[in-house]
Amino acid sequence: MSLKRRITLTICSMIILLLTLISYIIYNKSASIINKDAEAYMESQLDRAQENIDLLIKINQLETEKLSLDLNVKSFLDHKMSVRALNNHLTAMMQEKNNSSNYYMDLFIINKEGHIVATTMPSAMDLDLSTRKYFQEAKDFKKTVTSDILTAKSDGSLIIITVSPIINDAKQVIAYAGTAIYAEFLSNFIKTFELGKIGYYVIIDSNNLILSHPNEKLIATQATNINYDIPDEFRLNRQTKVISTINKKHFFNNNGSKELQMYKLIESNNWVLTAVLPESELREKSLSLLIYVIVIGILVTILAVFIGTYISDKISIPIVAITRYINHAARSSLLISKSISDSINGFKDPEEHFVHDHHENHVKPDDEIGNLTRSFKNLKEYLASAVHQFNDESEQLIKTSQELSYTIEATSGRTAKFISVLSHDLKTSITLIKGYAKGILSGIIDSDEVKSRFLEGIYNSAEDIERITCDILDSAYEAQNIPKLYTEKVDMKKFASKLFETAKQYAKDSQRQFEGLLLCEEGMLLIDSIKISRVWNNLLNNAVKFSHEGSKIQVHIIQENNKITFKIIDEGIGIATDDMDKIFDIFYTGQYDDKKGYGLGLFIAKSFIEAHDSKLYFTSQLQKGSTFWFSLDIREDI
């Protein structure tokens, strides 16, 4: 058998096997689901039928109790009415009841000894019912009792009798009222409840006799003879007076067919209601689904043949080509050596073809072997490219690591410088305090004026320490935490004027020339005015610190459209190009050791401005000065 046929047969066999397995699983799963649905349906119908039968029996018992309270019956028992008159009365009552449903056989009265003393049937007069179980229960328990299925002594009919005690005013039982209905009435009644297409109900009495059945010939026969049997659970429940739940069984009936039976105990008189549904009805739905699966399976199988043929063509062609090439190479070691040599040379030279003689071998562009050859070449080129890319990324990673290392070293250096400056400032003040204190404690200074000057020096140095400590603590807290704004509505014109005047006075006090421009109209700002003032004071302080006495400081506060811009321009020493990307780093103080500072001001100022959804900008030229500015939004909605 050819390779192509074997591949086609294998693919088709696998698909057919898979479809068979799927069909089997679907059939069993659907059968299980349908069985569960059928059981749920039978259970609901069984509950409904049981409730109606209980109601029917209860109605019959109420009718019997009503007869026991009949005034004519009381008159008869008090010897005020003749037997004939009462019989006529009972006959009239039964005819009236049978006008709507002809199922009453007899209405009768039984004396305390169990003999019928009044009846609608002359043949039933004086019948002795004292040995009947239902009469004994009614007599012993003084309650209304419904019998199992009975054969009437009068005419042999299959009946169900209900008797109820007749009680006089002294609460004594003086007789019993009875009603007899035909057993076939229950069969006719239960037929009104549907159970699928061919399902039916069976009532079994406490003696295991069939009381109701679609086949009337089976009424009054033993249920066990035709595979109906009261479950053992129900037998126990009859003794303990506990109502059982539904019990399910599968039986094979006398015809050999399997059927589903469900039982339920009828509470009123311990009868068992059985629902019977042949399994053939359950299989119909499963079989119809299976037919659909089989039809679809056949269509898919036909399609699988075509697919298998197509796939086998695609698979077999390159496999056959490889097989022929291997067989040809096996016959010539020279060809094998040449093939290996060509492969090695191909890997060494990316510009050469992987197989030099592919034109000689007539490899088609759509041939898998040709594709495999080109794939090897592409893989080689890809690996070369990947190695080159890896080298580039390695170099970039090394460069990034070096930059990170430099940044860490620079940050460490700035931190060390910050600590050094802070230590120097604190040490200077502490040294002054110690010197003044030592001079006072030595006792060599008698002049009160000198002592007062020394004490003032101690006080001023202590204030310097307190100022440095508070400034550092506040700045460090702001630097390590996200700024928390306490925004408020601020009158823009008043706030701008305040900052303008502050700058003007500070510049003059610092012996700088002041030049200002304030262009601001009425408007409102929603800002944290304290933090904005701190930013302004920091920028103003830097402009003075890094400029010379007599130089000019320009302050521009200008309203433009919906923004107001705050700008400070100095003629100071400026910022070197290399330092421009570092001035906002924490602890950065530039290259000017003679300018006292801790490197926190601009870092905190930038964070305050960004917290207001704005940015802090600057431009600078070395030895010519710097310009810092920021803008705030003017709010029209407040």
C-alpha positions in Angstrom: 0.0 0.0 0.0 1.3 3.4 -0.9 2.3 6.0 1.6 -0.4 8.3 0.4 -3.2 5.7 0.9 -1.9 4.8 4.3 -2.0 8.4 5.4 -5.5 8.9 4.0 -6.7 5.7 5.6 -5.1 6.6 9.0 -6.7 10.1 9.0 -10.1 8.8 8.0 -9.9 6.0 10.6 -9.0 8.5 13.3 -11.9 10.8 12.4 -14.4 7.9 12.2 -13.3 6.6 15.5 -13.5 10.0 17.0 -17.0 10.5 15.6 -18.1 7.1 16.9 -16.8 8.0 20.4 -18.5 11.4 20.3 -21.8 9.9 19.1 -21.7 7.3 21.9 -20.9 10.0 24.5 -23.6 12.3 23.2 -26.2 9.5 23.2 -25.4 8.4 26.7 -25.2 11.9 28.0 -28.5 12.9 26.3 -30.2 9.7 27.6 -29.0 10.6 31.1 -30.3 14.2 30.8 -33.6 13.0 29.3 -34.0 10.4 32.1 -33.5 13.1 34.7 -36.0 15.4 33.0 -38.4 12.5 32.8 -38.0 11.7 36.5 -38.5 15.3 37.4 -41.6 15.4 35.2 -43.0 12.2 36.7 -42.3 13.4 40.2 -44.3 16.6 39.6 -47.1 14.7 38.0 -47.1 12.1 40.7 -47.4 14.9 43.4 -50.3 16.4 41.5 -52.1 13.1 41.1 -51.5 12.2 44.7 -52.9 15.5 45.9 -56.0 15.0 43.8 -56.6 11.4 45.0 -56.1 12.5 48.6 -58.7 15.3 47.9 -61.1 12.8 46.3 -60.9 10.4 49.3 -61.3 13.3 51.7 -64.4 14.5 49.8 -65.8 11.0 50.0 -65.1 10.9 53.7 -66.8 14.3 54.2 -69.8 13.0 52.3 -69.9 10.0 54.6 -69.6 12.2 57.7 -72.4 14.4 56.2 -74.6 11.3 55.9 -73.9 10.5 59.6 -75.3 13.9 60.5 -78.4 13.6 58.4 -81.5 14.4 60.3 -83.5 11.6 58.7 -80.9 9.2 59.8 -81.1 10.5 63.3 -84.9 10.2 63.2 -84.6 6.6 62.0 -82.2 5.7 64.8 -84.6 7.4 67.3 -87.4 5.1 65.9 -89.2 8.1 64.4 -88.9 7.0 60.8 -89.5 3.6 59.2 -86.8 1.6 57.3 -88.7 2.0 54.1 -88.9 5.7 54.4 -85.1 6.0 55.2 -84.3 3.6 52.3 -86.3 5.9 49.9 -84.4 8.9 51.4 -81.0 7.2 50.8 -82.0 6.3 47.3 -83.0 9.8 46.5 -79.7 11.1 47.9 -77.6 8.6 45.9 -79.5 9.4 42.6 -78.8 13.1 43.2 -75.1 12.4 43.7 -74.9 10.2 40.7 -76.4 12.8 38.4 -73.0 14.6 38.3 -70.8 11.5 38.6 -72.2 8.0 38.5 -69.8 6.3 40.8 -71.8 5.8 44.0 -73.0 2.2 44.4 -74.8 2.4 47.8 -75.5 4.6 50.8 -76.3 2.6 53.9 -76.6 2.6 57.7 -74.9 -0.1 59.9 -76.0 -0.8 63.5 -73.5 -1.1 66.4 -73.3 -4.9 65.8 -72.2 -4.4 62.2 -75.4 -5.3 60.3 -76.8 -3.1 57.5 -80.1 -1.8 58.7 -80.9 0.7 55.9 -79.6 0.7 52.3 -80.5 1.7 48.7 -80.0 -1.9 47.7 -82.6 -4.4 49.0 -80.1 -7.3 48.5 -77.7 -5.7 51.0 -80.2 -5.6 53.9 -79.0 -7.4 57.0 -75.5 -8.1 55.6 -73.0 -8.7 58.4 -70.0 -6.4 58.0 -68.7 -6.8 61.6 -65.7 -8.8 60.4 -64.6 -6.2 57.9 -61.3 -4.5 58.8 -62.6 -1.0 58.0 -65.6 -1.5 60.4 -63.3 -2.7 63.1 -61.0 0.3 62.8 -64.0 2.7 62.7 -65.4 1.0 65.8 -62.1 0.9 67.7 -60.9 4.4 66.9 -64.3 6.1 66.5 -63.2 7.8 63.3 -64.0 7.8 59.6 -62.2 5.0 57.7 -61.9 4.2 54.0 -61.3 0.5 53.1 -59.0 -1.1 50.6 -60.5 -2.6 47.5 -63.3 -5.0 48.3 -65.7 -7.4 46.6 -69.3 -6.5 47.5 -71.2 -9.3 49.3 -74.4 -8.1 47.7 -73.5 -8.4 44.0 -69.7 -9.1 43.8 -68.8 -5.6 42.5 -65.3 -4.2 43.2 -65.9 -1.3 45.6 -64.3 1.0 48.1 -66.3 1.6 51.3 -66.1 4.5 53.7 -67.8 4.4 57.1 -68.2 7.1 59.7 -69.5 6.8 63.3 -72.9 8.3 64.1 -72.6 10.0 67.5 -75.6 11.1 69.6 -75.9 14.1 71.9 -74.4 12.1 74.7 -71.2 11.6 72.6 -72.0 7.9 72.2 -71.7 5.9 69.0 -75.1 4.6 68.2 -74.5 3.4 64.6 -72.4 3.9 61.5 -73.0 5.7 58.1 -71.5 4.2 55.1 -70.9 5.0 51.4 -69.8 2.5 48.7 -68.2 3.7 45.4 -67.1 1.7 42.4 -63.3 1.0 42.3 -63.3 1.6 38.6 -64.1 5.3 39.4 -60.5 5.8 40.6 -59.2 4.3 37.4 -61.3 6.7 35.3 -60.3 9.6 37.5 -56.6 8.8 37.3 -56.7 8.6 33.5 -57.3 12.4 33.4 -53.7 12.9 34.5 -51.3 12.7 31.6 -47.9 11.0 31.9 -46.2 11.3 28.5 -47.7 9.5 25.6 -48.1 6.0 27.0 -47.3 6.4 30.7 -50.0 5.6 33.3 -50.8 5.5 37.0 -51.5 2.5 39.3 -53.0 2.6 42.8 -52.1 -0.2 45.2 -53.9 -0.6 48.5 -52.5 -1.6 51.8 -53.1 -5.3 51.0 -50.9 -5.0 47.9 -53.9 -5.3 45.7 -54.3 -3.2 42.5 -57.0 -0.7 43.2 -56.8 1.3 40.0 -55.2 0.4 36.6 -55.8 1.3 32.9 -56.5 -2.4 32.4 -59.6 -3.0 34.4 -59.0 -6.8 34.4 -56.0 -6.3 36.7 -58.0 -4.5 39.4 -58.2 -6.5 42.7 -55.2 -8.7 41.6 -51.9 -8.9 43.4 -49.5 -6.2 42.4 -46.5 -8.5 42.7 -47.8 -10.7 40.0 -47.2 -7.9 37.4 -44.1 -6.4 38.9 -45.8 -3.8 41.1 -44.7 -4.1 44.7 -44.9 -1.7 47.6 -41.4 -0.6 48.5 -40.1 -1.8 51.9 -39.7 1.8 53.0 -43.4 2.3 52.7 -44.2 -0.8 54.7 -42.1 0.5 57.5 -43.7 3.9 57.2 -47.2 2.4 57.5 -46.2 1.0 60.9 -44.6 4.2 62.1 -47.1 6.5 60.4 -44.4 8.5 58.7 -45.0 9.7 55.1 -42.3 8.5 52.8 -40.7 10.4 50.0 -40.8 9.3 46.4 -38.9 6.0 45.7 -37.7 5.1 42.2 -37.2 1.6 40.7 -36.6 0.1 37.3 -38.5 -3.1 36.5 -39.0 -5.4 33.5 -42.7 -5.9 33.0 -44.3 -9.2 31.9 -43.7 -8.2 28.2 -40.0 -8.0 28.9 -39.7 -4.3 28.3 -38.1 -2.0 30.8 -40.0 0.7 32.5 -39.4 3.4 35.1 -41.7 3.2 38.2 -42.0 5.9 40.8 -43.9 5.4 44.1 -45.6 7.8 46.5 -47.5 7.1 49.7 -51.0 8.4 49.8 -51.4 9.9 53.2 -55.1 9.5 53.7 -55.2 5.7 53.9 -51.7 4.3 53.3 -52.3 3.5 49.6 -49.4 3.7 47.2 -49.6 5.7 44.0 -47.3 4.4 41.3 -46.3 6.3 38.1 -45.2 4.0 35.2 -43.3 5.3 32.2 -42.0 2.8 29.6 -38.3 3.4 28.9 -39.0 3.1 25.1 -40.6 6.6 25.3 -37.5 7.9 27.0 -35.3 6.4 24.2 -37.3 8.1 21.4 -35.8 11.5 22.1 -32.3 10.1 22.6 -32.6 8.1 19.3 -33.8 11.1 17.4 -30.7 13.0 18.6 -28.5 10.0 17.8 -29.9 10.0 14.2 -28.9 13.6 13.8 -25.4 12.8 15.1 -25.1 9.9 12.8 -26.2 11.9 9.7 -23.7 14.7 10.6 -21.1 12.0 11.3 -21.5 10.6 7.8 -21.2 14.0 6.2 -18.1 14.8 8.3 -16.7 11.4 7.3 -17.1 12.1 3.6 -15.5 15.5 4.2 -12.7 13.8 6.1 -11.9 11.6 3.1 -11.4 14.7 1.0 -9.4 16.4 3.7 -7.3 13.3 4.3 -6.5 13.0 0.6 -5.5 16.6 0.5 -3.4 16.4 3.6 -1.8 13.1 2.6 -0.8 14.8 -0.7 0.9 17.6 1.1 2.6 15.3 3.6 3.6 12.5 1.2 5.2 14.6 -1.5 8.1 16.0 0.6 8.5 12.7 2.5 8.8 10.8 -0.8 11.3 13.3 -2.1 13.4 13.0 1.1 13.2 9.2 0.9 14.5 9.2 -2.8 17.2 11.6 -1.9 18.4 9.5 1.0 18.3 6.3 -1.1 20.3 8.1 -3.8 22.8 9.5 -1.3 23.2 6.0 0.3 24.4 4.7 -3.0 27.2 7.2 -3.3 29.4 8.3 -0.3 30.7 11.0 -2.5 27.3 12.7 -2.6 27.0 12.4 1.2 30.5 14.0 1.6 29.6 16.7 -0.8 26.3 17.4 1.0 28.1 17.7 4.4 30.7 19.9 2.9 28.2 22.2 1.2 26.3 22.4 4.5 29.4 23.5 6.4 30.4 26.0 3.8 26.8 27.4 3.8 26.9 28.0 7.5 30.3 29.7 7.2 29.3 32.1 4.4 25.9 33.8 5.0 25.9 35.1 1.5 26.0 31.6 -0.1 22.9 29.4 -0.7 22.5 26.7 1.9 22.3 24.1 -0.9 24.3 24.9 -4.0 22.7 22.5 -6.3 19.0 23.1 -5.5 18.5 24.1 -9.1 20.1 20.8 -10.2 17.7 18.9 -7.8 14.7 20.9 -9.3 13.3 21.9 -5.9 10.1 23.7 -6.5 9.3 26.9 -4.5 6.3 25.3 -2.9 8.2 22.1 -2.1 8.5 21.5 1.7 12.2 20.4 1.3 13.0 23.6 -0.5 11.2 25.5 2.2 13.2 23.6 4.8 16.4 24.6 3.0 15.5 28.2 3.0 14.4 28.0 6.6 17.9 26.8 7.6 19.4 29.8 5.8 16.9 32.2 7.4 17.5 30.6 10.8 21.3 31.2 10.3 20.7 34.8 9.4 18.3 35.3 12.2 20.8 33.9 14.8 23.5 36.2 13.4 21.1 39.1 13.7 20.1 38.0 17.2 23.8 37.8 18.3 24.4 41.3 16.9 21.3 42.6 18.7 22.4 41.0 21.9 25.8 42.7 21.6 24.1 46.1 21.1 21.8 45.5 24.1 24.7 44.4 26.2 26.6 47.6 25.4 23.5 49.6 26.2 23.0 47.8 29.5 26.6 48.4 30.4 26.2 52.1 29.5 23.1 52.4 31.6 24.8 50.6 34.6 27.7 53.1 34.4 25.3 56.0 34.3 23.4 54.6 37.3 26.6 54.1 39.2 27.6 57.7 38.4 24.2 58.9 39.6 24.5 57.0 42.8 28.0 58.3 43.4 26.9 61.8 42.7 24.0 61.5 45.0 26.2 60.1 47.7 28.6 63.0 47.2 25.9 65.5 47.4 24.6 63.9 50.6 28.1 63.9 52.1 28.5 67.6 51.2 25.1 68.4 52.7 26.1 66.7 55.9 29.5 68.5 55.9 27.8 72.0 55.4 25.3 71.3 58.0 27.9 70.1 60.5 30.1 73.2 59.8 27.1 75.5 60.5 26.2 73.7 63.7 29.8 73.5 64.8 30.4 77.2 64.2 27.4 78.2 66.4 28.3 75.6 69.1 31.9 76.9 69.2 30.7 80.5 69.7 28.4 79.4 72.5 31.2 77.4 74.2 33.6 80.4 73.8 31.2 82.9 75.3 30.2 80.6 78.0 33.8 79.8 79.0 34.6 83.5 79.1 31.7 84.1 81.5 32.4 81.0 83.7 36.1 81.9 84.0 35.2 85.0 86.1 37.9 87.2 84.5 35.2 89.4 82.9 34.0 92.0 85.3 32.4 94.4 82.9 28.7 94.0 82.8 28.7 95.4 79.2 31.0 92.6 78.1 29.0 90.0 79.9 25.8 91.2 78.3 27.5 91.1 74.9 28.7 87.5 75.5 25.2 86.5 76.6 23.7 88.1 73.5 26.3 86.1 71.4 25.2 82.9 73.1 21.5 83.7 72.5 22.1 84.6 68.8 24.1 81.4 68.2 21.4 79.3 69.8 18.8 81.0 67.6 21.0 80.2 64.6 21.0 76.5 65.6 17.3 76.6 66.1 16.8 78.2 62.7 19.1 75.7 61.0 17.4 72.7 62.7 13.8 73.9 61.9 14.8 74.7 58.3 16.4 71.3 57.7 13.6 69.3 59.4 10.9 71.1 57.5 12.8 70.9 54.2 13.6 67.2 54.8 10.0 66.4 55.5 8.8 68.2 52.4 11.5 66.4 50.3 10.5 62.9 51.5 6.8 63.2 51.3 4.3 64.1 48.5 3.3 67.7 49.1 -0.1 68.1 50.7 -1.9 71.2 49.5 -4.3 73.3 51.6 -5.9 75.1 48.7 -8.0 78.2 49.2 -9.6 80.9 47.1 -7.1 83.7 46.8 -7.7 87.2 45.3 -5.2 87.2 42.4 -4.5 90.9 42.3 -3.9 91.2 46.1 -1.7 88.1 46.1 0.3 89.2 43.1 0.8 92.7 44.6 2.0 91.2 47.9 4.6 89.0 46.2 5.7 92.0 44.0 6.2 94.3 47.0 8.0 91.5 48.9 10.5 91.1 46.1 10.9 94.9 45.7 11.7 95.4 49.4 14.0 92.3 49.6 16.0 93.4 46.6 16.5 96.9 48.0 17.4 95.6 51.4 20.1 93.4 49.7 21.6 96.4 47.9 20.3 95.3 44.5 18.7 97.4 41.8 15.1 96.5 41.4 13.1 96.7 38.2 9.6 95.3 38.1 6.5 94.9 36.0 3.1 94.1 37.5 0.2 93.6 35.0 -2.7 92.0 36.8 -6.4 92.5 36.8 -9.1 91.2 39.1 -9.5 87.4 39.3 -9.3 84.4 41.6 -6.7 81.6 42.2 -7.3 78.2 43.9 -3.9 77.6 45.4 -2.0 76.9 48.6 -0.8 80.5 49.1 1.8 79.5 51.8 3.6 77.0 49.6 3.5 79.4 46.6 5.0 82.1 48.8 7.8 79.7 49.9 8.6 79.0 46.2 8.7 82.7 45.4 10.9 83.5 48.4 13.3 80.7 47.5 13.6 81.9 43.9 14.1 85.5 45.2 16.7 84.4 47.8 18.7 82.5 45.1 18.6 85.6 42.8 20.2 87.6 45.6 22.5 84.9 46.8 24.1 84.2 43.3 24.4 87.9 42.2 26.6 90.8 43.3 25.7 93.9 45.2 24.6 96.7 42.8 23.4 94.2 40.1 19.9 94.3 38.8 17.0 92.0 39.7 13.9 92.1 37.5 10.5 90.9 38.7 7.7 90.4 36.2 4.2 89.3 37.3 2.0 89.3 34.2 -1.5 88.1 33.5 -1.9 86.4 30.0 -5.2 85.0 28.9 -6.3 82.5 31.7 -2.9 82.3 33.4 -0.7 84.5 35.5 3.1 84.2 35.2 5.6 84.9 38.0 9.2 85.5 36.8 12.5 86.5 38.4 15.5 87.6 36.4 19.0 88.2 37.9 22.4 89.2 36.6 24.3 86.7 38.7 26.8 84.0 38.1 24.4 81.8 36.1 24.4 78.0 35.8 26.9 75.9 33.9 25.5 73.8 31.1 26.6 70.5 32.8 24.7 71.5 35.9 21.4 72.4 34.3 19.9 68.9 34.5 20.9 68.6 38.1 19.7 71.8 39.8 16.4 70.2 40.8 18.1 67.1 42.4 18.0 66.8 46.1 21.1 68.1 48.0 22.6 69.6 44.8 24.4 72.9 45.5 26.4 73.4 42.3 30.1 74.1 42.0 30.1 77.2 44.2 31.4 76.3 47.6 31.4 79.9 48.8 27.6 80.0 48.4 26.0 78.7 51.5 23.1 76.3 51.0 21.8 72.7 51.6 20.5 71.8 48.1 16.8 71.4 49.1 15.3 74.7 48.0 14.8 74.1 44.3 13.9 70.4 44.8 11.0 71.4 47.1 10.0 74.4 45.0 9.7 72.2 42.0 7.5 69.6 43.9 5.2 72.5 45.2 4.7 73.9 41.7 4.0 70.4 40.1 1.5 69.7 42.9 -0.4 72.8 41.5 -0.4 71.1 38.0 2.2 73.4 36.7 5.9 73.4 36.0 9.0 75.4 37.2 11.0 76.7 34.2 14.4 78.3 33.9 17.0 79.6 31.5 20.6 80.6 32.3 23.9 81.7 30.8 27.1 81.3 32.7 28.3 84.6 34.2 25.3 86.5 32.7 22.4 85.5 35.0 19.4 83.2 35.3 15.6 83.5 34.8 13.1 81.4 36.7 9.4 81.4 36.2 6.1 79.5 36.7 2.5 80.0 35.9 -0.8 79.5 37.8 -4.3 79.0 36.3 -6.9 81.7 36.8 -10.1 80.2 38.0 -13.4 81.6 36.6 -15.6 78.8 38.1 -15.2 79.9 41.8 
